[in-house]
Amino acid sequence: MPAIRDDAVVLGRLDYSETSQILVLFTRAHGKVRAIAKGIKRGTKTRFASGVDMLDVGHAVLSSRRERSEALAILTEWKQSRSFSGLREKLFRIRGAQYVGEITSGLTEEWDPHEQLYDALVDALGHLSEASSAVASVVSYQMALLKAIGALPRFDACVLCGGTDALTYFSSFEGGLICRNCESGQVEKREVGPMTLAALRGSPVAGSPSGAFSALNYHLAHLMGREPKLADEVVARVAQRRIE
Ligand SMILES: [Zn+2]
C-alpha cells in the first residue's frame, strides 16, 4: 500500500482495542480520513512516542487502499508539529476548539480535500489558544467552513425578492436573509436583529458575535441534520435564542 504523508488535525479519537485507537484526522491535502493507530496505547512504539491527543496538529504517515475509501487507513507514524497549549488553560478555549472540530468532522466528506479550510482550522486553533473570548474566532471559522462546502448564506439582500429593507429573518433552507414582506410564506426561519446582521456582514466588533454564532449554528445544525453537541458550550442556549 502506498504511503501518504500529510499534515493533519486530530478531530476524533475512539478506543478500538486494548492497544489501538481509531482516529478521525482532517488532513490538509486529502480531507477527512479515518485511520487506525495500532499499538498507540501501549506507549512503547517510538512512532507514537508522544501519543496523539484531540486537536493535536502534526505530520501523519498513512497507508491506505484509496480504491477502498470506506476502509480505515492505517496510521503508521505521527509527529506533533504545532502545540496550542493555551487551549487547555481555559475551558472556553478548549470548548470553542472542540466545537470547530465537531462541525468540521460533521460537514466534510472522507477523502474530499479542503486545503484552505485546513489552514483556517489551524489558524482558528491558534487564535483560540490565546483568545480572551472564543466567539469571534469560532464565527470566523463557521464562515470559512460554510464557504468551503459551498453553503455560505447570502447576507446582503432578501433571498426571495432581492429587497434590502427590513431583513428580519434568516432561513437555512433558502440560504439567506428574508425580508418582512416575504417572511409570512416561509415556515423554516429564525428571527435576526440588526446587531446580528452587522456581525454576519463582517463587522463583529460593531455587531453581536454571539448573535452571528447563533444564526450560523442554526444553519450548520440544519446542514448536519442535528444540533452540534458543543454549541451550548460556546454560547449558552438562552443567549442563542436572544434576538439582537
Ligand atoms: Zn423579500
Residues whose N, C-alpha, C, O or C-beta is under 5 A from the ligand:
A	BS01	ZN	C158 L160 C161 G162 G163 C179 C182
